[in-house]
Amino acid sequence: MPDPDAANAIVPANASPTWEEVEAELGQLVADLHGTPLSLPAADDAAWDAVEQELGDLVGDFQDLQDDYNYRRAQEALGGLVQRLNLTTREQAGVEEALQNLKGLIDKLENTVIHIAAFGLVGRGKSSLLNALMGQEVFITGPTHGVTQVVEGSAWEVSQEPLTEGTPDLLRASLKSLGQSRIELIDTPGLDEVAGADRAALARRIAEQVDLILFVVAGDITRVEYEALQALRQASKPMLLVFNKVDQYPEADRQVIYETLRDRRLQDLISPDEIVMAAASPLAVQAMAQPDGETTYQTVRGQPQVDDLKLKILDILHREGKALVALNTLMYAEGVSGEILARKRQICDRIADDTIWNATQIKAVAVALNPITVADLVGGTVIDVMLILNLSRLYGLPMTRPAALKLLKQIALGLGGITVSELVITLGLSSLKGLLGVSAVATGGLAIAPYIPVAIAQGGVAGLATYGIGQITKTYLTNGATWGPDGPRAVVSSILDSLDEASILNRIKAELRAKISAP
């Protein structure tokens, strides 16, 4: 039977247990419980309650440590991701916004920033709802949209973020300090202020960045709201459907609308527990006594009724808190980094294609102008090796000359019949070209006319081979300097099948003819 004093001493009152201490103490407690009879005397009920309490506390501490551990791992993963991008100045062009978003994600994790965004049509009370949650008039309400109101002495910092042209700005209110974390409330443009395609893109863009979505309606849901709700659900974020302005409905009507929102139409998108009623800026009739003794009545703003919504938000943040922020941040970071890497690949591919074509032209010209067969082969190999070395540096996988030569041999084996045909044609045309070159000298240039077509044909074939080698090398490096499970022959075959050899050869010959024929 566990000792009550020992149980009460498991976690000191003012100390946070370490991961190892929690594991050891939890294991000891479980061992003690296994040795405890299932039926305890009444006198030990208090001790048993103490043990249960300690077990609950330890499980809570264990979960907190697990959340902290996962949170730190998320920070490390995001930091490593940013370092691995390693973008040049040229590669940064066009992805400035994505890079800024990544920096914002790092700040989000370092400061435990929790983003809560409100979505809804114009007039549904999004701004009023956020003001009620903050306890201050921070966001402008009424017919004016996209305007920032400066609140004197407010604990909230308000900023504007421009969106697409013709769309009201996104408004952010950030609570300067909340212990070791920060809350940012985001007021989005009305869904009916944005065109259909832009509306879906805006909803997706904002939903990816936030941790909790408040979807605000003021009655039965419309088709536009239903479609927006579907789009937001794709982000897989916690969401609350807020039925606002309930004060404007009689109790019976209010309940009918509430039950309608909870019916089967929305159950695939939102559960009944995620639907909350609120009155962010309720209207109340107030009696006013006049000096003449008459009583007049006027409509005034009452106290916001958002307690249920606050409790729901706090419950989500308490239950999922750091884990929610870490998960959402990494999910969004994955998308942003994917966008940046895609841009980086596009730039690398464009530079690689230019590099391959330049090498193709150099080899074609060198082979066409050189009448010596052995020199053709040796010089061509040097050009191919230099091409592989340049591509390896471009893709951040620099090779040595021996490694590049080894890769060229692997590609040559994979090329199979093409290298054989290139060799036969090169040897045959080179011999013929050599004879014509000698004849041209002997005849005072009369044999130069037949020499040029033969040189162009030979140079074209050699250039085509280099072009294929370059494309194969590019694929090899793009895959992380691996051939994949099917090996080099399969990769080479696939790339060769995708090449339009006739078109490439004609282009090489045309440019080669222009260079050789130039005075």
Secondary structure, 3 states (H helix, E strand, C coil): CCCHHHHHCCCCCCCCCCHHHHHHHHHHHHHHHHCCCCCCCHHHHHHHHHHHHHHHHHHHHHHHHHHHHHHHHHHHHHHHHHHHHCCCHHHHCCCHHHHHHHHHHHHHHHCCEEEEEEECCCCCCHHHHHHHHHCCCCECCCCCCCCECCCCCCCEEEEEECCCCCCCCEEEEEECCECCEEEEEEECCCHHHCCHHHHHHHHHHHHHHCCEEEEEECCCCCHHHHHHHHHHHCCCCCEEEEECCHHHCCHHHHHHHHHHHCCHHHHCCCCHHHEEECECCCEEEEEEECCCCCEEEEEEECCCECHHHHHHHHHHHHHHHHHHHHHHHHHHHHHHHHHHHHHHHHHHHHHHHHHHHHHHHHHHHHHHHCCCHHHHHHHHHHHHHHHHHHHHHHCCCCCCHHHHHHHHHHHHHHHCHHHHHHHHHHHHHHHHHHHHHHHHHHCCCCCHHHHHHHHHHHHHHHHHHHHHHHHHHHHHHHCCCCCCCCHHHHHHHHHHHHCCHHHHHHHHHHHHHHHHHCC
